[in-house]
């Protein structure tokens, strides 16, 4: 996912069933190196009541007071999935090869109308290490003036 700082659209509330509630479990607020406001969240609620997702950590960037980018670590609640699909929890646990009630945590990036899965989160760091990773993912997703003439870059369909 590649975003331009000068062209940030807000993520609309309800746009994703899997996105955190940006007012839930805020543990820090501030401004990043690009001058954008951010918030860090630990175990926030999910915005949608229909979601089967548990969010472990999230890093949110804001433009003009509205969320424009989120990096979060999330898992699927297998008990809710079993209930919704009429399949036993044990069967779903076998399918996911886990004894846990949650899938292995995965890292996702969100922007206006885009959700990108970066894969399973392998870390076991403390809160500061996790937030450093999520912030770094946000930083790497932005094109700045220092990156030169980005109008000539070729993007894959996934990056558009």
C-alpha positions in Angstrom: 0.0 0.0 0.0 1.5 3.3 -1.0 -0.1 6.6 0.1 0.6 10.2 -0.8 0.7 12.6 2.2 -0.8 15.4 0.1 -3.8 13.2 -1.0 -5.2 11.4 2.0 -8.8 10.4 2.1 -10.5 9.6 5.4 -11.5 6.0 6.3 -15.2 6.2 6.7 -16.8 4.8 9.8 -18.3 1.4 9.0 -16.2 1.0 5.8 -14.6 -2.1 7.3 -16.2 -4.6 9.7 -12.7 -5.5 10.9 -11.5 -2.0 11.9 -10.9 -0.9 15.5 -13.1 1.7 17.2 -10.7 4.6 17.1 -12.0 5.9 20.5 -11.3 2.6 22.3 -8.3 1.8 24.5 -6.1 4.7 23.4 -2.8 4.4 25.2 -0.9 7.3 23.5 -1.5 10.2 21.2 1.0 12.5 19.4 2.4 13.7 16.1 4.6 11.6 13.8 7.6 12.7 11.9 5.4 13.8 8.9 3.3 16.1 11.2 0.3 13.8 11.2 -1.5 13.1 14.4 -1.4 9.5 15.6 -3.0 7.3 18.3 -1.8 3.9 19.6 -4.3 1.3 20.9 -4.0 -1.9 22.9 -6.8 -4.4 22.8 -9.4 -1.9 21.4 -13.0 -2.7 20.6 -13.9 -3.3 17.0 -16.2 -0.6 15.5 -18.6 -3.1 13.9 -20.9 -5.2 16.1 -21.0 -7.8 13.4 -17.2 -8.4 13.5 -15.6 -11.7 14.4 -12.2 -9.9 14.8 -10.2 -9.2 18.0 -7.7 -6.4 17.6 -4.5 -6.8 19.6 -2.7 -3.6 18.7 -3.3 -0.7 16.3 -1.6 2.5 15.1 -3.8 5.1 13.6 -2.8 8.2 11.5 -5.2 11.1 11.2 -5.5 13.8 8.6 -7.6 16.8 9.5 -8.9 14.9 12.5 -10.1 11.9 10.5 -8.4 8.5 10.4 -6.6 8.0 7.1 -4.4 5.0 7.8 -4.4 2.1 10.2 -1.9 -0.7 10.8 -3.2 -3.3 13.2 -2.6 -6.8 14.5 -5.8 -8.8 14.5 -7.2 -12.4 14.9 -10.5 -14.1 14.1 -12.5 -15.2 17.1 -13.1 -18.9 16.3 -16.0 -19.2 18.7 -17.9 -16.4 16.9 -17.0 -17.9 13.6 -18.3 -21.3 14.7 -21.5 -19.8 15.9 -22.0 -17.9 12.6 -21.2 -20.9 10.4 -22.9 -23.7 12.3 -19.6 -25.6 12.5 -18.2 -26.8 15.8 -15.4 -24.9 17.4 -13.3 -28.1 17.5 -13.7 -28.5 13.7 -12.7 -24.9 13.0 -9.7 -25.3 15.4 -8.7 -28.3 13.3 -9.0 -26.3 10.1 -6.8 -23.5 11.5 -4.5 -26.1 13.2 -4.8 -24.4 16.6 -6.1 -25.2 20.1 -6.7 -21.5 20.7 -10.0 -19.8 20.4 -8.3 -17.3 18.0 -6.5 -17.6 14.7 -2.8 -16.7 14.7 -2.5 -12.9 14.7 -2.1 -11.2 11.3 -1.0 -7.7 10.4 -3.3 -5.6 8.3 -3.0 -2.1 6.7 -6.1 0.0 6.1 -6.6 3.2 4.1 -9.6 4.7 2.4 -11.3 1.7 0.6 -8.2 -0.5 0.9 -7.3 -3.4 3.2 -4.0 -5.2 2.8 -3.0 -8.4 4.6 0.7 -8.5 5.4 0.6 -12.0 6.8 1.0 -13.7 10.2 2.6 -11.6 13.0 5.6 -13.6 14.2 6.8 -11.2 17.0 6.5 -11.6 20.7 7.9 -8.2 21.6 6.7 -5.8 24.4 4.3 -3.0 23.7 6.9 -0.6 22.6 8.4 -3.0 20.1 5.0 -3.8 18.6 4.1 -0.1 18.3 7.5 0.6 16.7 6.7 -2.1 14.1 3.2 -0.7 13.4 4.6 2.9 13.1 7.4 1.7 10.8 4.7 0.1 8.5 2.9 3.4 8.4 6.1 5.3 7.7 6.9 2.9 4.8 3.5 3.3 3.3 3.9 7.1 2.6 5.6 8.7 -0.4 7.1 12.1 0.5 8.8 14.8 -1.4 12.2 13.3 -0.6 11.2 10.2 -2.7 11.5 12.2 -5.9 9.2 12.2 -8.9 6.7 9.5 -7.8 4.5 10.2 -10.8 6.8 8.0 -12.9 6.5 5.0 -10.5 4.8 1.9 -11.8 2.3 0.4 -9.4 0.8 -3.1 -9.4 -2.9 -3.4 -9.4 -2.7 -4.2 -5.6 -1.1 -0.8 -5.0 -3.6 1.3 -6.9 
